[in-house]
Amino acid sequence: MLSPNKYMLKALVVSAILFAANSAFAGTGSVATMDDPTHIMSVTFSPIHLVNPVVEITAEFKAHEQWGLALVGGAGQVTAKDDILGDVDFSVWEVGGQLRYYVLGDFDHGMQIGGEILYVNVSNDEIDTSEGRFSGTGEGLGVGPFLGYKLATKVGFTVDAQLGIQRTFLQAEAEHTASGTSAEEEDRDWGPIVNLNVGWSF
């Protein structure tokens, strides 16, 4: 999971890209699109997630000149800091999808509006404490809209950035391995959608 500082860094980068995109559209006075678009699929990854490290891949498929359908998947490890336990590692995997409409431009080069749904699971079966061993599992579901911009060059190199807001539904459970007793907690909140991906279009 990203710290607030990392979210802020991603948000600033995305904002700069969107500002540049708006300037490009305003300067031409018409829809900004590449000549002879040929790409029907984009595969990108999130460099920021590698800090955790988590590998997150997004595969977007062209449904129409102005429509795209993206599948998101990832796996890796995150570290949670605790004052008593210290650093605790959790395995993580995620899966989700996006529906995108290119309100300006097209699949190769344009500004998009869309919606994202993403499920995340984190777990660790061997959390050692002074009271024995615990297992912990957390699940989260995020749903919300976003505004983004994508540029796929003629040779294929692709930059894809999005910024939005999501409703998050969170649930966590901890179980004491020896006794079998457990505790659960649920939470609902609002959070940002901040995506900055690079990759290739085909």
C-alpha positions as CSV (number, residue, x, y, z in Angstrom):
1,M,0.0,0.0,0.0
2,L,1.2,3.4,-0.9
3,S,2.0,6.1,1.8
4,P,0.3,9.5,1.5
5,N,3.6,11.0,0.2
6,K,3.7,8.4,-2.6
7,Y,0.0,9.1,-3.5
8,M,0.8,12.8,-3.6
9,L,3.8,12.2,-5.9
10,K,1.7,10.1,-8.3
11,A,-1.1,12.7,-8.2
12,L,1.3,15.5,-9.1
13,V,2.7,13.6,-12.0
14,V,-0.8,12.7,-13.3
15,S,-1.9,16.2,-12.9
16,A,1.0,17.5,-15.0
17,I,0.3,15.0,-17.8
18,L,-3.4,15.9,-17.8
19,F,-2.5,19.6,-17.9
20,A,-0.2,19.1,-20.9
21,A,-2.9,17.1,-22.6
22,N,-5.5,19.9,-22.1
23,S,-3.1,22.4,-23.5
24,A,-2.5,20.3,-26.6
25,F,-6.2,20.0,-27.3
26,A,-6.8,23.7,-26.6
27,G,-4.0,24.7,-29.0
28,T,-5.3,22.9,-31.9
29,G,-9.0,23.7,-31.4
30,S,-9.9,20.2,-32.6
31,V,-9.7,16.6,-31.5
32,A,-6.1,15.5,-31.0
33,T,-5.6,12.1,-32.6
34,M,-2.7,10.3,-34.3
35,D,-2.6,9.7,-38.0
36,D,-3.5,6.2,-39.1
37,P,-4.1,4.6,-35.7
38,T,-3.3,0.9,-35.8
39,H,-3.2,-0.3,-32.2
40,I,-5.9,-2.6,-30.9
41,M,-4.3,-3.5,-27.5
42,S,-2.2,-1.8,-24.8
43,V,-0.2,-3.7,-22.1
44,T,1.2,-1.4,-19.4
45,F,2.6,-1.8,-15.9
46,S,2.8,0.5,-12.9
47,P,6.4,1.5,-12.0
48,I,5.3,3.0,-8.6
49,H,3.9,-0.4,-7.4
50,L,7.4,-2.0,-7.8
51,V,8.5,-0.1,-4.7
52,N,6.4,-2.4,-2.5
53,P,7.2,-4.6,-4.5
54,V,4.0,-5.4,-6.4
55,V,3.8,-6.1,-10.1
56,E,0.6,-4.6,-11.5
57,I,-0.3,-5.2,-15.2
58,T,-3.1,-3.5,-17.1
59,A,-4.3,-4.9,-20.5
60,E,-6.6,-2.6,-22.5
61,F,-8.5,-3.9,-25.5
62,K,-10.0,-1.7,-28.2
63,A,-13.8,-2.2,-28.4
64,H,-14.3,0.9,-30.7
65,E,-12.5,4.0,-31.8
66,Q,-13.7,5.7,-28.6
67,W,-14.2,2.7,-26.3
68,G,-11.7,0.6,-24.4
69,L,-12.1,-2.3,-21.9
70,A,-9.1,-2.9,-19.5
71,L,-8.3,-5.8,-17.2
72,V,-6.1,-5.2,-14.2
73,G,-4.1,-7.8,-12.3
74,G,-1.2,-7.8,-9.9
75,A,0.7,-9.8,-7.2
76,G,3.5,-9.2,-4.9
77,Q,4.3,-8.2,-1.3
78,V,3.6,-5.3,1.0
79,T,5.2,-4.4,4.4
80,A,3.1,-3.1,7.2
81,K,4.9,-1.2,10.0
82,D,3.7,-1.9,13.6
83,D,5.1,-0.3,16.8
84,I,5.1,-3.7,18.6
85,L,5.7,-6.2,15.9
86,G,7.9,-4.1,13.7
87,D,7.8,-4.8,10.0
88,V,5.2,-7.5,9.0
89,D,5.2,-8.8,5.4
90,F,1.9,-9.6,3.6
91,S,1.4,-11.3,0.3
92,V,-1.0,-9.4,-1.9
93,W,-2.9,-10.0,-5.1
94,E,-5.4,-7.9,-7.0
95,V,-7.8,-8.2,-9.9
96,G,-10.2,-5.7,-11.5
97,G,-11.3,-3.9,-14.6
98,Q,-12.0,-0.6,-16.2
99,L,-14.4,0.7,-18.8
100,R,-13.0,3.8,-20.7
101,Y,-14.6,6.3,-23.1
102,Y,-12.3,8.5,-25.1
103,V,-14.2,11.8,-25.0
104,L,-11.4,13.5,-26.9
105,G,-9.1,11.7,-29.3
106,D,-9.2,7.9,-29.6
107,F,-7.8,4.6,-28.4
108,D,-4.3,5.7,-29.5
109,H,-4.2,9.2,-28.2
110,G,-6.8,10.9,-26.2
111,M,-8.5,12.0,-23.0
112,Q,-10.7,9.4,-21.3
113,I,-13.4,9.2,-18.7
114,G,-14.3,5.9,-17.2
115,G,-14.9,3.7,-14.2
116,E,-12.8,1.2,-12.3
117,I,-13.5,-1.7,-10.0
118,L,-10.6,-3.3,-8.2
119,Y,-10.4,-6.1,-5.6
120,V,-7.3,-6.5,-3.4
121,N,-6.4,-9.3,-1.0
122,V,-3.6,-9.3,1.5
123,S,-2.7,-12.1,3.9
124,N,0.0,-13.6,6.2
125,D,-0.4,-17.0,8.0
126,E,2.7,-16.6,10.2
127,I,2.5,-13.5,12.3
128,D,4.5,-14.2,15.5
129,T,3.7,-12.2,18.6
130,S,4.3,-12.6,22.4
131,E,0.8,-14.1,22.6
132,G,1.6,-16.7,20.0
133,R,1.1,-17.0,16.2
134,F,-1.6,-15.3,14.4
135,S,-2.8,-15.3,10.8
136,G,-4.2,-12.1,9.2
137,T,-6.3,-11.5,6.1
138,G,-7.5,-8.3,4.6
139,E,-9.8,-7.7,1.6
140,G,-10.7,-4.5,-0.1
141,L,-13.0,-3.5,-3.0
142,G,-12.7,-0.1,-4.6
143,V,-15.3,1.3,-7.1
144,G,-15.2,4.8,-8.7
145,P,-14.9,7.1,-11.7
146,F,-11.7,8.6,-13.2
147,L,-10.4,11.1,-15.7
148,G,-7.3,10.1,-17.7
149,Y,-5.1,10.5,-20.7
150,K,-3.3,8.0,-22.9
151,L,-0.6,8.4,-25.5
152,A,0.4,5.5,-27.7
153,T,3.2,6.4,-30.1
154,K,3.3,5.0,-33.6
155,V,6.2,2.6,-32.6
156,G,4.1,1.4,-29.7
157,F,5.5,3.0,-26.5
158,T,2.6,4.0,-24.3
159,V,2.0,6.3,-21.3
160,D,-1.4,6.0,-19.5
161,A,-2.4,8.2,-16.5
162,Q,-5.6,8.4,-14.5
163,L,-6.9,10.4,-11.5
164,G,-10.2,9.8,-9.8
165,I,-12.1,9.0,-6.6
166,Q,-13.4,5.7,-5.3
167,R,-15.6,4.2,-2.6
168,T,-13.7,1.6,-0.7
169,F,-15.1,-1.4,1.2
170,L,-12.6,-2.9,3.6
171,Q,-12.6,-6.1,5.8
172,A,-9.9,-7.5,8.0
173,E,-9.7,-10.7,10.1
174,A,-7.0,-11.9,12.5
175,E,-7.0,-15.4,14.0
176,H,-5.1,-16.9,16.9
177,T,-3.6,-20.1,15.4
178,A,-3.5,-22.1,18.7
179,S,-6.9,-21.2,20.1
180,G,-8.8,-20.6,16.9
181,T,-10.3,-17.4,18.2
182,S,-10.6,-14.6,15.8
183,A,-11.5,-10.9,15.4
184,E,-13.0,-9.0,12.5
185,E,-13.2,-5.4,11.5
186,E,-15.0,-3.6,8.6
187,D,-14.7,-0.1,7.2
188,R,-16.0,2.0,4.4
189,D,-14.3,5.1,3.2
190,W,-13.4,7.3,0.2
191,G,-10.0,7.2,-1.4
192,P,-8.2,8.3,-4.6
193,I,-7.7,6.5,-7.8
194,V,-4.2,7.3,-9.0
195,N,-2.7,5.3,-11.9
196,L,0.5,6.0,-13.8
197,N,1.4,3.3,-16.2
198,V,3.9,2.8,-19.0
199,G,4.1,0.0,-21.6
200,W,3.5,-0.9,-25.2
201,S,0.6,-0.9,-27.6
202,F,0.1,-3.5,-30.4
